[in-house]
């Protein structure tokens, strides 16, 4: 592993879009105290390259093949010592994305399209040990924390609801009774403040609990 001066921040970029990677790398390489030492094209490669290069900061996308950004954050934060400093950079800023990324241990959250100055400042402040969340993202996180969280089983039922399955069909697929499904549906509607399935699905999509097909 190549050595660098102590005052240089070593960066690993993980994003499956070449244009995004190249643009981000160009921005960072313009700074004398920042060095991009590796670029990964998917989540699995990101974890491998982290172990190979031990960067000071990881900048990664949430949506990547083979292993998504949230899985990468969770894996690196739970099993590496010292814990890495991770900046999540993505086009997505739904409630669920923000909450899960920060709860998993990401130190900062940037939306793609951030100006170069903001990106560079975020890298430097995270390098210095700070956690940094832009005001727009903090607002989304506050909204998320104010909403009741769905249980894993409720999320399963919600996903089946989104595909148009009936209570009976959901029960058969999840190996639970139709009565239990009805109870879960009732809880989902209550937690989402929805008056019916259609509204519940729309709210779930907006918050990031469900993905576009």
N, CA and C atoms as a LAMMPS dump frame, in Angstrom:
ITEM: TIMESTEP
0
ITEM: NUMBER OF ATOMS
639
ITEM: BOX BOUNDS ff ff ff
-5.0000000000000000e+02 5.0000000000000000e+02
-5.0000000000000000e+02 5.0000000000000000e+02
-5.0000000000000000e+02 5.0000000000000000e+02
ITEM: ATOMS id mol type element x y z
1 1 1 N 0.85 -1.198 0
2 1 2 C 0 0 0
3 1 3 C 0.883 1.246 0
4 2 1 N 0.674 2.127 -0.963
5 2 2 C 1.477 3.332 -1.112
6 2 3 C 1.232 4.276 0.06
7 3 1 N 2.311 4.912 0.525
8 3 2 C 2.179 5.85 1.64
9 3 3 C 2.045 7.276 1.11
10 4 1 N 1.336 8.107 1.909
11 4 2 C 1.126 9.497 1.55
12 4 3 C 1.435 10.358 2.766
13 5 1 N 1.718 11.643 2.541
14 5 2 C 1.962 12.538 3.685
15 5 3 C 0.789 12.526 4.651
16 6 1 N 1.083 12.764 5.914
17 6 2 C 0.048 12.684 6.953
18 6 3 C -1.054 13.71 6.757
19 7 1 N -0.748 14.811 6.083
20 7 2 C -1.752 15.858 5.913
21 7 3 C -2.607 15.664 4.655
22 8 1 N -2.446 14.542 3.974
23 8 2 C -3.228 14.244 2.771
24 8 3 C -4.356 13.28 3.116
25 9 1 N -5.576 13.631 2.745
26 9 2 C -6.737 12.768 2.969
27 9 3 C -6.89 11.813 1.787
28 10 1 N -6.859 10.523 2.074
29 10 2 C -6.944 9.495 1.028
30 10 3 C -8.396 9.056 0.857
31 11 1 N -8.876 9.087 -0.384
32 11 2 C -10.292 8.867 -0.674
33 11 3 C -10.523 7.621 -1.521
34 12 1 N -11.546 6.851 -1.157
35 12 2 C -12.078 5.775 -1.998
36 12 3 C -13.448 6.214 -2.486
37 13 1 N -13.643 6.223 -3.815
38 13 2 C -14.936 6.559 -4.414
39 13 3 C -15.591 5.272 -4.904
40 14 1 N -16.86 5.063 -4.551
41 14 2 C -17.595 3.882 -5.007
42 14 3 C -18.897 4.325 -5.665
43 15 1 N -18.972 4.157 -6.974
44 15 2 C -20.171 4.534 -7.736
45 15 3 C -20.142 3.768 -9.049
46 16 1 N -21.28 3.242 -9.458
47 16 2 C -21.296 2.426 -10.674
48 16 3 C -21.428 3.249 -11.952
49 17 1 N -21.55 4.57 -11.844
50 17 2 C -21.656 5.422 -13.021
51 17 3 C -20.302 6.077 -13.301
52 18 1 N -19.647 5.737 -14.426
53 18 2 C -18.31 6.267 -14.723
54 18 3 C -18.246 7.787 -14.735
55 19 1 N -19.26 8.434 -15.301
56 19 2 C -19.239 9.891 -15.39
57 19 3 C -19.253 10.519 -14
58 20 1 N -20.054 9.944 -13.098
59 20 2 C -20.11 10.458 -11.724
60 20 3 C -18.771 10.263 -11.03
61 21 1 N -18.209 9.076 -11.164
62 21 2 C -16.912 8.788 -10.538
63 21 3 C -15.837 9.735 -11.045
64 22 1 N -15.782 9.88 -12.369
65 22 2 C -14.74 10.716 -12.962
66 22 3 C -14.908 12.181 -12.57
67 23 1 N -16.149 12.642 -12.55
68 23 2 C -16.397 14.034 -12.176
69 23 3 C -16.026 14.306 -10.735
70 24 1 N -16.411 13.381 -9.854
71 24 2 C -16.1 13.534 -8.439
72 24 3 C -14.596 13.479 -8.202
73 25 1 N -13.943 12.541 -8.883
74 25 2 C -12.489 12.416 -8.741
75 25 3 C -11.783 13.681 -9.218
76 26 1 N -12.26 14.258 -10.315
77 26 2 C -11.644 15.478 -10.85
78 26 3 C -11.77 16.627 -9.854
79 27 1 N -12.937 16.738 -9.224
80 27 2 C -13.142 17.792 -8.225
81 27 3 C -12.168 17.632 -7.064
82 28 1 N -12.048 16.42 -6.568
83 28 2 C -11.21 16.17 -5.399
84 28 3 C -9.725 16.275 -5.721
85 29 1 N -9.341 15.843 -6.912
86 29 2 C -7.926 15.886 -7.282
87 29 3 C -7.415 17.303 -7.502
88 30 1 N -8.332 18.262 -7.576
89 30 2 C -7.915 19.661 -7.738
90 30 3 C -7.38 20.236 -6.436
91 31 1 N -7.568 19.496 -5.348
92 31 2 C -7.137 19.962 -4.027
93 31 3 C -5.833 19.274 -3.619
94 32 1 N -4.818 20.028 -3.213
95 32 2 C -3.514 19.432 -2.89
96 32 3 C -3.513 18.528 -1.659
97 33 1 N -4.506 18.714 -0.778
98 33 2 C -4.53 17.92 0.452
99 33 3 C -5.484 16.73 0.362
100 34 1 N -5.974 16.424 -0.85
101 34 2 C -6.89 15.298 -1.048
102 34 3 C -6.359 14.412 -2.174
103 35 1 N -6.351 13.108 -1.958
104 35 2 C -5.853 12.176 -2.963
105 35 3 C -6.861 11.044 -3.153
106 36 1 N -7.35 10.885 -4.378
107 36 2 C -8.222 9.747 -4.695
108 36 3 C -7.327 8.549 -4.966
109 37 1 N -7.389 7.549 -4.087
110 37 2 C -6.464 6.422 -4.201
111 37 3 C -7.1 5.179 -4.818
112 38 1 N -8.449 5.158 -4.92
113 38 2 C -9.104 3.985 -5.506
114 38 3 C -10.522 4.332 -5.919
115 39 1 N -11.021 3.624 -6.94
116 39 2 C -12.386 3.813 -7.42
117 39 3 C -13.028 2.447 -7.605
118 40 1 N -14.2 2.253 -6.986
119 40 2 C -14.926 0.987 -7.078
120 40 3 C -16.19 1.168 -7.906
121 41 1 N -16.575 0.124 -8.63
122 41 2 C -17.746 0.204 -9.505
123 41 3 C -18.969 -0.496 -8.931
124 42 1 N -18.814 -1.182 -7.802
125 42 2 C -19.959 -1.807 -7.145
126 42 3 C -19.649 -1.993 -5.66
127 43 1 N -20.66 -2.457 -4.912
128 43 2 C -20.502 -2.557 -3.472
129 43 3 C -19.503 -3.599 -3.014
130 44 1 N -19.454 -4.719 -3.707
131 44 2 C -18.499 -5.773 -3.34
132 44 3 C -17.072 -5.267 -3.529
133 45 1 N -16.834 -4.632 -4.668
134 45 2 C -15.513 -4.084 -4.947
135 45 3 C -15.145 -2.995 -3.945
136 46 1 N -16.138 -2.224 -3.503
137 46 2 C -15.878 -1.174 -2.522
138 46 3 C -15.312 -1.751 -1.229
139 47 1 N -15.9 -2.849 -0.756
140 47 2 C -15.421 -3.484 0.482
141 47 3 C -14.017 -4.053 0.306
142 48 1 N -13.767 -4.675 -0.845
143 48 2 C -12.442 -5.247 -1.126
144 48 3 C -11.395 -4.137 -1.183
145 49 1 N -11.723 -3.056 -1.889
146 49 2 C -10.77 -1.954 -2.031
147 49 3 C -10.543 -1.224 -0.713
148 50 1 N -11.572 -1.194 0.131
149 50 2 C -11.379 -0.582 1.444
150 50 3 C -10.292 -1.341 2.207
151 51 1 N -10.386 -2.65 2.199
152 51 2 C -9.406 -3.467 2.925
153 51 3 C -8.013 -3.368 2.302
154 52 1 N -7.954 -3.2 0.983
155 52 2 C -6.666 -3.103 0.3
156 52 3 C -5.971 -1.767 0.564
157 53 1 N -6.751 -0.684 0.577
158 53 2 C -6.159 0.658 0.615
159 53 3 C -6.329 1.397 1.941
160 54 1 N -7.281 0.964 2.768
161 54 2 C -7.556 1.615 4.053
162 54 3 C -7.624 3.139 3.912
163 55 1 N -8.562 3.636 3.118
164 55 2 C -8.674 5.087 2.9
165 55 3 C -9.112 5.811 4.163
166 56 1 N -8.872 7.117 4.172
167 56 2 C -9.327 7.937 5.292
168 56 3 C -10.828 8.182 5.216
169 57 1 N -11.335 8.332 3.996
170 57 2 C -12.756 8.622 3.772
171 57 3 C -13.266 7.797 2.59
172 58 1 N -14.488 7.276 2.728
173 58 2 C -15.152 6.566 1.638
174 58 3 C -16.343 7.403 1.179
175 59 1 N -16.438 7.637 -0.119
176 59 2 C -17.606 8.312 -0.691
177 59 3 C -18.317 7.294 -1.557
178 60 1 N -19.57 6.985 -1.213
179 60 2 C -20.24 5.919 -1.967
180 60 3 C -21.687 6.241 -2.306
181 61 1 N -22.123 5.627 -3.391
182 61 2 C -23.492 5.759 -3.86
183 61 3 C -24.37 4.763 -3.107
184 62 1 N -25.642 5.093 -2.938
185 62 2 C -26.565 4.157 -2.283
186 62 3 C -27.006 3.038 -3.206
187 63 1 N -27.128 3.325 -4.509
188 63 2 C -27.633 2.335 -5.462
189 63 3 C -26.485 1.804 -6.299
190 64 1 N -26.007 0.62 -5.949
191 64 2 C -24.922 -0.015 -6.696
192 64 3 C -25.231 -1.494 -6.889
193 65 1 N -24.703 -2.097 -7.952
194 65 2 C -24.925 -3.53 -8.168
195 65 3 C -24.16 -4.392 -7.177
196 66 1 N -24.628 -5.643 -7.066
197 66 2 C -24.026 -6.695 -6.228
198 66 3 C -24.179 -6.446 -4.727
199 67 1 N -23.943 -5.229 -4.278
200 67 2 C -24.131 -4.884 -2.872
201 67 3 C -24.399 -3.391 -2.813
202 68 1 N -25.572 -2.991 -2.278
203 68 2 C -25.889 -1.559 -2.315
204 68 3 C -25.146 -0.795 -1.221
205 69 1 N -25.243 0.536 -1.315
206 69 2 C -24.488 1.378 -0.401
207 69 3 C -24.803 1.153 1.061
208 70 1 N -26.058 0.919 1.377
209 70 2 C -26.443 0.68 2.768
210 70 3 C -25.804 -0.605 3.299
211 71 1 N -25.728 -1.621 2.462
212 71 2 C -25.067 -2.86 2.873
213 71 3 C -23.574 -2.628 3.091
214 72 1 N -22.962 -1.813 2.24
215 72 2 C -21.546 -1.498 2.393
216 72 3 C -21.299 -0.741 3.7
217 73 1 N -22.125 0.27 3.956
218 73 2 C -21.973 1.039 5.202
219 73 3 C -22.1 0.104 6.406
220 74 1 N -23.138 -0.718 6.405
221 74 2 C -23.372 -1.623 7.53
222 74 3 C -22.206 -2.581 7.729
223 75 1 N -21.709 -3.163 6.636
224 75 2 C -20.599 -4.123 6.731
225 75 3 C -19.326 -3.457 7.243
226 76 1 N -18.972 -2.334 6.655
227 76 2 C -17.725 -1.678 7.055
228 76 3 C -17.788 -1.162 8.489
229 77 1 N -18.927 -0.599 8.875
230 77 2 C -19.038 -0.038 10.218
231 77 3 C -19.092 -1.116 11.298
232 78 1 N -19.585 -2.294 10.956
233 78 2 C -19.738 -3.348 11.968
234 78 3 C -18.501 -4.22 12.134
235 79 1 N -17.638 -4.245 11.108
236 79 2 C -16.555 -5.234 11.16
237 79 3 C -15.147 -4.664 10.997
238 80 1 N -15.005 -3.374 10.713
239 80 2 C -13.674 -2.806 10.53
240 80 3 C -13.293 -1.931 11.712
241 81 1 N -12.007 -1.999 12.084
242 81 2 C -11.484 -1.169 13.155
243 81 3 C -10.168 -0.551 12.696
244 82 1 N -10.002 0.754 12.842
245 82 2 C -11.016 1.69 13.342
246 82 3 C -12.161 1.834 12.345
247 83 1 N -13.306 2.298 12.828
248 83 2 C -14.458 2.433 11.952
249 83 3 C -14.188 3.488 10.886
250 84 1 N -14.58 3.198 9.644
251 84 2 C -14.314 4.148 8.554
252 84 3 C -15.182 5.393 8.629
253 85 1 N -14.705 6.441 7.991
254 85 2 C -15.502 7.655 7.828
255 85 3 C -16.155 7.579 6.452
256 86 1 N -17.486 7.542 6.427
257 86 2 C -18.216 7.306 5.186
258 86 3 C -19.12 8.481 4.858
259 87 1 N -19.039 8.924 3.602
260 87 2 C -19.94 9.944 3.071
261 87 3 C -20.836 9.274 2.038
262 88 1 N -22.134 9.313 2.263
263 88 2 C -23.086 8.783 1.286
264 88 3 C -23.431 9.901 0.317
265 89 1 N -23.287 9.609 -0.98
266 89 2 C -23.605 10.602 -2.006
267 89 3 C -24.53 9.948 -3.021
268 90 1 N -25.729 10.49 -3.174
269 90 2 C -26.716 9.808 -3.994
270 90 3 C -27.727 10.783 -4.579
271 91 1 N -28.492 10.299 -5.532
272 91 2 C -29.574 11.113 -6.093
273 91 3 C -30.829 10.986 -5.245
274 92 1 N -30.832 10.056 -4.284
275 92 2 C -32.018 9.784 -3.487
276 92 3 C -31.944 10.483 -2.137
277 93 1 N -33.051 11.064 -1.714
278 93 2 C -33.079 11.681 -0.387
279 93 3 C -34.44 11.452 0.267
280 94 1 N -34.975 10.253 0.106
281 94 2 C -36.226 9.929 0.78
282 94 3 C -35.962 9.724 2.266
283 95 1 N -37.016 9.779 3.059
284 95 2 C -36.886 9.625 4.508
285 95 3 C -36.145 8.34 4.873
286 96 1 N -36.56 7.246 4.257
287 96 2 C -35.988 5.951 4.623
288 96 3 C -34.519 5.875 4.25
289 97 1 N -34.146 6.412 3.084
290 97 2 C -32.744 6.413 2.67
291 97 3 C -31.872 7.164 3.672
292 98 1 N -32.317 8.362 4.019
293 98 2 C -31.543 9.191 4.949
294 98 3 C -31.426 8.513 6.306
295 99 1 N -32.536 8.078 6.839
296 99 2 C -32.535 7.471 8.176
297 99 3 C -31.644 6.239 8.226
298 100 1 N -31.798 5.343 7.261
299 100 2 C -31.039 4.095 7.283
300 100 3 C -29.543 4.339 7.083
301 101 1 N -29.19 5.268 6.209
302 101 2 C -27.77 5.542 5.964
303 101 3 C -27.094 6.107 7.208
304 102 1 N -27.74 7.05 7.863
305 102 2 C -27.151 7.665 9.045
306 102 3 C -27.168 6.715 10.245
307 103 1 N -28.235 5.942 10.385
308 103 2 C -28.29 4.968 11.477
309 103 3 C -27.218 3.893 11.302
310 104 1 N -26.91 3.558 10.046
311 104 2 C -25.885 2.544 9.779
312 104 3 C -24.491 3.045 10.106
313 105 1 N -24.323 4.374 10.167
314 105 2 C -23.028 4.908 10.565
315 105 3 C -22.393 5.886 9.606
316 106 1 N -23.076 6.25 8.516
317 106 2 C -22.522 7.255 7.612
318 106 3 C -22.318 8.571 8.356
319 107 1 N -21.206 9.255 8.061
320 107 2 C -20.891 10.497 8.77
321 107 3 C -21.478 11.719 8.077
322 108 1 N -21.781 11.579 6.787
323 108 2 C -22.324 12.71 6.037
324 108 3 C -23.165 12.192 4.885
325 109 1 N -24.028 13.041 4.398
326 109 2 C -24.968 12.654 3.34
327 109 3 C -25.045 13.803 2.339
328 110 1 N -24.597 13.535 1.118
329 110 2 C -24.627 14.543 0.062
330 110 3 C -25.518 14.078 -1.081
331 111 1 N -26.244 15.004 -1.656
332 111 2 C -27.056 14.699 -2.826
333 111 3 C -26.238 15.016 -4.07
334 112 1 N -26.281 14.109 -5.062
335 112 2 C -25.565 14.363 -6.302
336 112 3 C -26.069 15.671 -6.902
337 113 1 N -25.143 16.463 -7.385
338 113 2 C -25.503 17.795 -7.847
339 113 3 C -24.996 18.849 -6.887
340 114 1 N -24.443 18.397 -5.747
341 114 2 C -23.837 19.337 -4.804
342 114 3 C -22.683 20.064 -5.489
343 115 1 N -22.498 21.326 -5.17
344 115 2 C -21.432 22.107 -5.797
345 115 3 C -20.077 21.622 -5.283
346 116 1 N -19.009 21.791 -6.093
347 116 2 C -17.671 21.314 -5.69
348 116 3 C -17.241 21.799 -4.319
349 117 1 N -17.524 23.061 -4.014
350 117 2 C -17.106 23.607 -2.715
351 117 3 C -17.743 22.838 -1.555
352 118 1 N -19.007 22.446 -1.723
353 118 2 C -19.694 21.701 -0.671
354 118 3 C -19.094 20.309 -0.519
355 119 1 N -18.77 19.677 -1.63
356 119 2 C -18.164 18.344 -1.591
357 119 3 C -16.817 18.393 -0.877
358 120 1 N -15.986 19.343 -1.256
359 120 2 C -14.649 19.463 -0.664
360 120 3 C -14.742 19.784 0.826
361 121 1 N -15.631 20.701 1.184
362 121 2 C -15.801 21.05 2.597
363 121 3 C -16.258 19.834 3.401
364 122 1 N -17.179 19.067 2.83
365 122 2 C -17.678 17.882 3.529
366 122 3 C -16.559 16.881 3.765
367 123 1 N -15.737 16.643 2.753
368 123 2 C -14.611 15.716 2.899
369 123 3 C -13.677 16.175 4.003
370 124 1 N -13.345 17.434 4.013
371 124 2 C -12.404 17.944 5.018
372 124 3 C -12.984 17.884 6.427
373 125 1 N -14.259 18.211 6.561
374 125 2 C -14.853 18.198 7.897
375 125 3 C -15.058 16.781 8.414
376 126 1 N -15.416 15.86 7.515
377 126 2 C -15.543 14.458 7.929
378 126 3 C -14.17 13.894 8.29
379 127 1 N -13.147 14.284 7.537
380 127 2 C -11.776 13.877 7.862
381 127 3 C -11.4 14.342 9.269
382 128 1 N -11.884 15.524 9.618
383 128 2 C -11.599 16.069 10.943
384 128 3 C -12.441 15.494 12.061
385 129 1 N -13.302 14.539 11.725
386 129 2 C -14.088 13.864 12.747
387 129 3 C -15.508 14.361 12.904
388 130 1 N -15.916 15.321 12.076
389 130 2 C -17.275 15.854 12.187
390 130 3 C -18.285 14.985 11.453
391 131 1 N -19.527 15.093 11.869
392 131 2 C -20.657 14.54 11.13
393 131 3 C -21.356 15.726 10.483
394 132 1 N -21.68 15.594 9.214
395 132 2 C -22.192 16.746 8.481
396 132 3 C -23.395 16.357 7.642
397 133 1 N -24.525 16.979 7.933
398 133 2 C -25.748 16.722 7.174
399 133 3 C -26.324 18.062 6.741
400 134 1 N -26.47 18.318 5.428
401 134 2 C -27.035 19.59 4.964
402 134 3 C -28.422 19.832 5.548
403 135 1 N -28.809 21.084 5.631
404 135 2 C -30.095 21.443 6.232
405 135 3 C -31.263 20.746 5.554
406 136 1 N -31.214 20.626 4.213
407 136 2 C -32.32 19.982 3.489
408 136 3 C -32.441 18.519 3.867
409 137 1 N -31.293 17.862 4.067
410 137 2 C -31.295 16.453 4.45
411 137 3 C -31.716 16.31 5.91
412 138 1 N -31.257 17.203 6.764
413 138 2 C -31.636 17.164 8.176
414 138 3 C -33.142 17.289 8.332
415 139 1 N -33.756 18.103 7.486
416 139 2 C -35.206 18.271 7.519
417 139 3 C -35.905 16.963 7.182
418 140 1 N -35.383 16.265 6.172
419 140 2 C -35.958 14.97 5.796
420 140 3 C -35.808 13.973 6.936
421 141 1 N -34.645 13.978 7.591
422 141 2 C -34.411 13.064 8.709
423 141 3 C -35.356 13.364 9.86
424 142 1 N -35.57 14.623 10.155
425 142 2 C -36.5 15.004 11.224
426 142 3 C -37.899 14.479 10.934
427 143 1 N -38.325 14.599 9.685
428 143 2 C -39.631 14.073 9.293
429 143 3 C -39.692 12.568 9.512
430 144 1 N -38.601 11.872 9.137
431 144 2 C -38.564 10.422 9.272
432 144 3 C -38.7 9.996 10.729
433 145 1 N -37.973 10.688 11.61
434 145 2 C -37.991 10.326 13.025
435 145 3 C -39.342 10.592 13.674
436 146 1 N -40.14 11.47 13.057
437 146 2 C -41.456 11.78 13.614
438 146 3 C -42.515 10.758 13.231
439 147 1 N -42.164 9.864 12.302
440 147 2 C -43.138 8.865 11.844
441 147 3 C -42.885 7.51 12.502
442 148 1 N -43.934 6.806 12.893
443 148 2 C -43.758 5.466 13.461
444 148 3 C -43.083 4.546 12.449
445 149 1 N -42.166 3.741 12.923
446 149 2 C -41.427 2.836 12.038
447 149 3 C -42.191 1.531 11.845
448 150 1 N -42.247 1.049 10.611
449 150 2 C -42.905 -0.218 10.326
450 150 3 C -41.986 -1.378 10.722
451 151 1 N -42.587 -2.445 11.236
452 151 2 C -41.815 -3.629 11.604
453 151 3 C -41.398 -4.367 10.333
454 152 1 N -40.415 -5.274 10.424
455 152 2 C -40.014 -6.062 9.255
456 152 3 C -41.192 -6.815 8.626
457 153 1 N -42.067 -7.377 9.447
458 153 2 C -43.222 -8.101 8.909
459 153 3 C -44.193 -7.145 8.223
460 154 1 N -44.394 -5.981 8.807
461 154 2 C -45.275 -4.998 8.186
462 154 3 C -44.724 -4.54 6.84
463 155 1 N -43.415 -4.42 6.746
464 155 2 C -42.803 -4.058 5.469
465 155 3 C -43.019 -5.159 4.432
466 156 1 N -42.949 -6.416 4.868
467 156 2 C -43.22 -7.533 3.958
468 156 3 C -44.646 -7.455 3.432
469 157 1 N -45.57 -7.224 4.328
470 157 2 C -46.981 -7.131 3.934
471 157 3 C -47.188 -5.935 3.014
472 158 1 N -46.552 -4.819 3.326
473 158 2 C -46.674 -3.622 2.503
474 158 3 C -46.197 -3.885 1.075
475 159 1 N -45.096 -4.592 0.943
476 159 2 C -44.577 -4.89 -0.407
477 159 3 C -45.546 -5.783 -1.177
478 160 1 N -46.189 -6.705 -0.492
479 160 2 C -47.186 -7.564 -1.148
480 160 3 C -48.415 -6.745 -1.529
481 161 1 N -48.789 -5.818 -0.669
482 161 2 C -49.909 -4.931 -0.987
483 161 3 C -49.621 -4.147 -2.27
484 162 1 N -48.373 -3.709 -2.407
485 162 2 C -47.989 -2.893 -3.557
486 162 3 C -48.06 -3.668 -4.865
487 163 1 N -47.946 -4.974 -4.797
488 163 2 C -48.045 -5.787 -6.013
489 163 3 C -49.482 -6.182 -6.308
490 164 1 N -50.424 -5.747 -5.446
491 164 2 C -51.84 -6.003 -5.694
492 164 3 C -52.378 -7.285 -5.108
493 165 1 N -51.61 -7.938 -4.246
494 165 2 C -52.057 -9.201 -3.65
495 165 3 C -53.163 -8.959 -2.619
496 166 1 N -54.097 -9.877 -2.558
497 166 2 C -55.17 -9.809 -1.567
498 166 3 C -54.651 -10.276 -0.211
499 167 1 N -55.447 -10.06 0.831
500 167 2 C -55.053 -10.518 2.161
501 167 3 C -54.837 -12.024 2.178
502 168 1 N -55.715 -12.736 1.499
503 168 2 C -55.595 -14.195 1.453
504 168 3 C -54.298 -14.605 0.766
505 169 1 N -53.984 -13.956 -0.353
506 169 2 C -52.762 -14.283 -1.09
507 169 3 C -51.516 -13.923 -0.28
508 170 1 N -51.574 -12.783 0.412
509 170 2 C -50.438 -12.391 1.249
510 170 3 C -50.214 -13.418 2.352
511 171 1 N -51.316 -13.859 2.973
512 171 2 C -51.209 -14.859 4.033
513 171 3 C -50.582 -16.147 3.534
514 172 1 N -50.979 -16.589 2.357
515 172 2 C -50.423 -17.82 1.791
516 172 3 C -48.937 -17.674 1.497
517 173 1 N -48.551 -16.525 0.964
518 173 2 C -47.147 -16.316 0.602
519 173 3 C -46.241 -16.161 1.818
520 174 1 N -46.776 -15.563 2.879
521 174 2 C -45.969 -15.333 4.079
522 174 3 C -46.199 -16.394 5.15
523 175 1 N -47.086 -17.337 4.841
524 175 2 C -47.385 -18.442 5.768
525 175 3 C -47.938 -17.934 7.097
526 176 1 N -48.878 -16.982 6.995
527 176 2 C -49.579 -16.477 8.166
528 176 3 C -51.073 -16.467 7.846
529 177 1 N -51.901 -16.351 8.872
530 177 2 C -53.344 -16.41 8.647
531 177 3 C -53.842 -15.106 8.019
532 178 1 N -54.991 -15.196 7.377
533 178 2 C -55.587 -14.007 6.776
534 178 3 C -55.936 -12.988 7.855
535 179 1 N -56.345 -13.486 9.019
536 179 2 C -56.658 -12.597 10.143
537 179 3 C -55.419 -11.803 10.556
538 180 1 N -54.27 -12.462 10.575
539 180 2 C -53.015 -11.783 10.933
540 180 3 C -52.65 -10.74 9.888
541 181 1 N -52.88 -11.078 8.614
542 181 2 C -52.608 -10.118 7.543
543 181 3 C -53.457 -8.864 7.726
544 182 1 N -54.741 -9.075 8.031
545 182 2 C -55.645 -7.932 8.24
546 182 3 C -55.146 -7.042 9.374
547 183 1 N -54.624 -7.658 10.426
548 183 2 C -54.098 -6.888 11.551
549 183 3 C -52.879 -6.07 11.129
550 184 1 N -52.029 -6.683 10.302
551 184 2 C -50.846 -5.968 9.808
552 184 3 C -51.253 -4.805 8.899
553 185 1 N -52.223 -5.047 8.033
554 185 2 C -52.689 -3.996 7.126
555 185 3 C -53.252 -2.824 7.931
556 186 1 N -54.018 -3.15 8.961
557 186 2 C -54.588 -2.1 9.814
558 186 3 C -53.479 -1.283 10.473
559 187 1 N -52.436 -1.968 10.952
560 187 2 C -51.319 -1.28 11.604
561 187 3 C -50.561 -0.404 10.604
562 188 1 N -50.406 -0.908 9.375
563 188 2 C -49.711 -0.158 8.33
564 188 3 C -50.456 1.132 8.006
565 189 1 N -51.763 1.018 7.836
566 189 2 C -52.578 2.195 7.53
567 189 3 C -52.495 3.224 8.651
568 190 1 N -52.499 2.731 9.882
569 190 2 C -52.426 3.618 11.039
570 190 3 C -51.083 4.343 11.092
571 191 1 N -50.007 3.58 10.915
572 191 2 C -48.672 4.171 11
573 191 3 C -48.39 5.144 9.864
574 192 1 N -48.971 4.878 8.707
575 192 2 C -48.755 5.754 7.562
576 192 3 C -49.804 6.866 7.468
577 193 1 N -50.747 6.843 8.392
578 193 2 C -51.858 7.822 8.376
579 193 3 C -52.577 7.806 7.029
580 194 1 N -52.847 6.593 6.548
581 194 2 C -53.501 6.41 5.252
582 194 3 C -54.916 5.893 5.452
583 195 1 N -55.816 6.265 4.538
584 195 2 C -57.212 5.835 4.653
585 195 3 C -57.485 4.548 3.87
586 196 1 N -56.525 4.104 3.087
587 196 2 C -56.721 2.883 2.316
588 196 3 C -55.407 2.41 1.724
589 197 1 N -55.468 1.271 1.05
590 197 2 C -54.255 0.677 0.487
591 197 3 C -53.571 1.593 -0.526
592 198 1 N -54.35 2.186 -1.406
593 198 2 C -53.766 3.025 -2.454
594 198 3 C -52.985 4.189 -1.875
595 199 1 N -53.581 4.848 -0.894
596 199 2 C -52.885 5.968 -0.263
597 199 3 C -51.666 5.484 0.513
598 200 1 N -51.775 4.335 1.171
599 200 2 C -50.648 3.792 1.927
600 200 3 C -49.462 3.522 1.01
601 201 1 N -49.74 2.956 -0.159
602 201 2 C -48.671 2.655 -1.112
603 201 3 C -48.038 3.943 -1.63
604 202 1 N -48.859 4.949 -1.915
605 202 2 C -48.342 6.235 -2.401
606 202 3 C -47.441 6.887 -1.354
607 203 1 N -47.87 6.86 -0.098
608 203 2 C -47.076 7.444 0.988
609 203 3 C -45.77 6.677 1.161
610 204 1 N -45.874 5.341 1.081
611 204 2 C -44.681 4.506 1.237
612 204 3 C -43.663 4.77 0.128
613 205 1 N -44.147 4.985 -1.083
614 205 2 C -43.258 5.293 -2.198
615 205 3 C -42.549 6.626 -1.954
616 206 1 N -43.289 7.593 -1.497
617 206 2 C -42.733 8.939 -1.265
618 206 3 C -41.663 8.9 -0.188
619 207 1 N -41.895 8.112 0.839
620 207 2 C -40.945 8.051 1.954
621 207 3 C -39.753 7.148 1.661
622 208 1 N -39.83 6.347 0.6
623 208 2 C -38.721 5.451 0.286
624 208 3 C -38.849 4.078 0.893
625 209 1 N -40.028 3.755 1.439
626 209 2 C -40.259 2.426 1.992
627 209 3 C -40.458 1.4 0.877
628 210 1 N -40.916 1.873 -0.284
629 210 2 C -41.065 1.042 -1.47
630 210 3 C -40.278 1.678 -2.593
631 211 1 N -39.787 0.84 -3.499
632 211 2 C -39.028 1.325 -4.634
633 211 3 C -39.866 1.288 -5.895
634 212 1 N -39.523 2.17 -6.832
635 212 2 C -40.171 2.115 -8.146
636 212 3 C -39.825 0.783 -8.788
637 213 1 N -40.79 0.168 -9.488
638 213 2 C -40.5 -1.103 -10.139
639 213 3 C -39.471 -0.938 -11.231
